[in-house]
C-alpha cells in the first residue's frame, strides 16, 4: 500500500478486546467516522488491515484508520483522535480496552 506522506494524511492503528472474534463491524466504523467528522478532525477516512487474533489469552480486533484533513491538517493529532473516540465502546457490548496509536508513514 502506498501513502502520500504529507501533513494532511496520517495512519492510526486501533486495537480493542472483544468477547467474540470480530473481523469487521460497520456500525463501529460508522460511529468512528461520525465522531471524527463531527469534531472536525478529518475530511476523509479509509479503514484497512482488519484483523482478529488472540494475544495474551484475549480475543483482539484491530484495524487501521487512514485519515486526512485537507482543510486544517493541524487538527489531525493522536490527542484529538483519542478525545473524539473517548467513550466509543460504551454502546458496543462485548468490546473493551480501546488502544489507539499513530503510525509513521513509510513511503
C-alpha positions in Angstrom: 0.0 0.0 0.0 1.3 3.5 -0.7 0.7 6.7 1.1 1.3 10.3 0.1 3.4 11.3 3.2 2.2 14.8 3.8 0.9 16.6 6.8 -2.8 16.1 5.7 -2.6 12.3 5.8 -2.0 10.1 8.9 -2.5 6.5 9.9 -3.8 5.5 13.3 -4.0 1.8 14.4 -6.8 0.8 16.7 -6.9 -2.3 18.8 -9.6 -3.5 21.2 -10.6 -6.6 23.1 -13.7 -8.4 22.0 -15.8 -11.1 23.7 -16.1 -13.0 20.4 -13.9 -13.0 17.3 -14.6 -10.0 15.0 -13.3 -9.3 11.6 -15.4 -6.2 10.7 -18.1 -4.1 12.3 -19.7 -1.5 10.1 -21.7 0.1 13.0 -18.4 0.7 14.8 -16.8 2.2 11.7 -19.8 4.5 11.2 -19.6 5.7 14.7 -15.9 6.4 14.5 -16.3 8.3 11.2 -19.2 10.3 12.7 -17.3 11.3 15.8 -14.2 12.3 13.8 -16.2 14.3 11.2 -18.4 16.0 14.0 -15.2 17.1 15.8 -13.8 18.5 12.5 -10.7 16.3 12.8 -10.9 14.7 9.4 -12.2 15.4 5.9 -11.6 11.8 4.7 -11.4 8.4 6.2 -10.4 4.9 5.0 -10.4 1.8 7.1 -7.9 -1.0 6.2 -6.0 -4.0 7.6 -8.8 -5.6 9.7 -7.5 -8.4 11.8 -8.9 -10.7 14.5 -6.4 -12.5 16.7 -5.6 -13.8 20.2 -2.9 -12.2 22.3 -2.2 -12.9 26.0 -5.3 -15.1 26.2 -7.5 -12.2 24.9 -9.5 -12.0 21.7 -8.5 -8.8 19.9 -9.8 -6.9 16.9 -7.5 -4.4 15.1 -7.6 -2.1 12.1 -6.0 1.0 10.7 -7.6 4.4 10.1 -6.2 6.3 7.2 -7.2 9.8 8.0 -6.8 13.1 6.3 -7.8 16.7 6.8 -7.2 19.0 3.8 -8.9 21.9 5.4 -7.0 22.0 8.7 -4.2 19.4 8.9 -3.1 20.5 12.4 -6.2 19.0 13.9 -5.1 15.5 12.9 -3.3 14.5 16.1 -3.3 11.5 18.3 -4.7 13.5 21.2 -7.6 14.8 19.1 -8.4 11.4 17.7 -8.3 9.9 21.2 -10.6 12.7 22.6 -13.1 12.2 19.8 -13.3 8.5 20.3 -13.4 8.7 24.1 -16.3 6.5 25.3 -16.7 5.0 21.9 -17.1 1.4 23.2 -19.8 2.3 25.7 -22.5 1.4 23.2 -20.8 -1.7 21.8 -21.5 -4.7 24.0 -18.6 -7.2 24.2 -16.0 -4.6 23.2 -13.4 -3.1 25.7 -10.0 -1.6 26.1 -9.6 0.6 23.0 -6.0 1.5 22.3 -5.0 4.0 19.6 -1.6 4.6 18.2 -0.2 6.8 15.5 1.8 5.1 12.7 4.7 6.5 10.8 4.1 6.9 7.1 6.7 4.8 5.2 6.9 5.7 1.5 
